[in-house]
Amino acid sequence: MTIPLQTRRARCLHDIAHARAGDKGNRLNLAVFVYDPHDFPLLMEVVTEERVLALFAHRGASEVKRYSMPGLHGMNLVIDDVLQGGVNGALNLDGHGKTLSFLLLSMPLSAE
């Protein structure tokens, strides 16, 4: 795979993509879209279910499902048990999980 020049300089997901977050109970949806359609293959390579689960393990995440949206150059991630009970059950300041998109965007682009 040939990686575009701008991507080779990028260090984290935030450099090539943006994200939106939503919640339903104790389940979080994170939609991630690349700025440049040429970076979509890299997004699919780097943002795997396994890497996302590891990134959110400290919050108790139990499962991640990834849904590709190639026509939109993005993906939707559904993460279970990550909101510590959800908006009505969690004592944390972000029961909706809105700030968790920033955690995802901090993911390094290299799998190292």
C-alpha positions as CSV (number, residue, x, y, z in Angstrom):
1,M,0.0,0.0,0.0
2,T,1.3,3.5,-0.9
3,I,0.8,6.0,1.9
4,P,0.2,9.6,0.8
5,L,2.9,12.1,1.7
6,Q,0.7,14.0,4.2
7,T,-0.1,10.7,6.0
8,R,3.6,9.6,6.3
9,R,4.2,12.7,8.5
10,A,1.1,12.2,10.6
11,R,1.6,10.7,14.0
12,C,-1.9,10.1,15.4
13,L,-5.4,9.5,14.1
14,H,-6.3,13.1,14.7
15,D,-3.9,14.2,12.0
16,I,-6.0,12.4,9.3
17,A,-9.5,12.2,10.7
18,H,-12.3,13.6,12.8
19,A,-14.9,11.9,15.0
20,R,-18.3,12.2,16.5
21,A,-19.6,10.4,19.6
22,G,-23.1,9.3,20.7
23,D,-24.4,7.0,23.4
24,K,-27.2,4.6,24.1
25,G,-27.2,3.3,27.7
26,N,-23.8,1.8,28.4
27,R,-22.9,1.6,24.6
28,L,-20.8,4.2,22.8
29,N,-20.9,4.9,19.1
30,L,-17.9,6.6,17.6
31,A,-18.0,7.7,13.9
32,V,-14.6,8.4,12.4
33,F,-14.1,10.0,9.0
34,V,-10.9,10.8,7.2
35,Y,-10.3,14.3,5.8
36,D,-8.7,13.0,2.6
37,P,-10.4,9.9,0.9
38,H,-6.9,8.6,0.0
39,D,-6.3,8.0,3.8
40,F,-9.3,5.7,4.0
41,P,-7.3,2.5,3.5
42,L,-4.9,3.6,6.3
43,L,-7.9,4.2,8.6
44,M,-9.2,0.7,8.0
45,E,-5.7,-0.7,8.6
46,V,-5.0,1.2,11.8
47,V,-8.4,1.4,13.6
48,T,-9.1,-2.3,14.2
49,E,-11.6,-3.7,16.7
50,E,-8.6,-5.1,18.7
51,R,-6.8,-1.8,18.9
52,V,-9.9,0.1,19.9
53,L,-10.8,-2.4,22.6
54,A,-7.2,-2.1,24.0
55,L,-7.5,1.7,24.0
56,F,-10.7,1.6,26.0
57,A,-9.9,-1.3,28.3
58,H,-9.2,0.9,31.2
59,R,-12.9,2.0,31.1
60,G,-14.2,-1.5,31.1
61,A,-15.0,-1.9,27.4
62,S,-16.0,-5.5,26.7
63,E,-16.6,-5.6,22.9
64,V,-16.0,-3.4,19.8
65,K,-17.8,-3.8,16.5
66,R,-16.5,-1.9,13.5
67,Y,-18.8,-1.0,10.6
68,S,-17.1,0.3,7.5
69,M,-18.7,3.2,5.6
70,P,-16.5,3.3,2.4
71,G,-18.9,5.6,0.6
72,L,-18.3,8.2,3.3
73,H,-14.7,7.4,3.9
74,G,-15.3,6.4,7.5
75,M,-16.4,3.9,10.0
76,N,-18.7,3.5,12.9
77,L,-17.4,1.9,16.1
78,V,-19.8,0.4,18.6
79,I,-18.2,0.0,22.0
80,D,-20.0,-1.9,24.8
81,D,-19.7,-1.3,28.5
82,V,-17.5,1.7,28.1
83,L,-19.7,4.4,29.7
84,Q,-19.5,3.0,33.2
85,G,-23.3,2.6,33.4
86,G,-24.4,5.4,31.0
87,V,-25.7,8.8,31.6
88,N,-28.1,7.8,34.4
89,G,-25.8,5.4,36.1
90,A,-22.3,6.8,35.9
91,L,-20.8,9.2,38.4
92,N,-18.2,10.5,35.9
93,L,-18.5,13.9,34.3
94,D,-19.0,12.6,30.8
95,G,-21.8,10.0,31.0
96,H,-22.6,10.6,27.4
97,G,-19.1,9.8,26.3
98,K,-18.8,12.8,24.1
99,T,-15.1,13.4,25.0
100,L,-14.2,9.8,24.2
101,S,-13.8,10.6,20.5
102,F,-10.7,12.6,21.5
103,L,-9.3,9.5,23.2
104,L,-9.8,7.6,19.9
105,L,-8.2,10.4,17.9
106,S,-5.1,10.1,20.1
107,M,-4.5,6.6,18.7
108,P,-1.0,6.3,17.0
109,L,-1.1,5.6,13.3
110,S,1.6,3.1,13.7
111,A,0.7,-0.3,15.2
112,E,3.9,-0.2,17.3
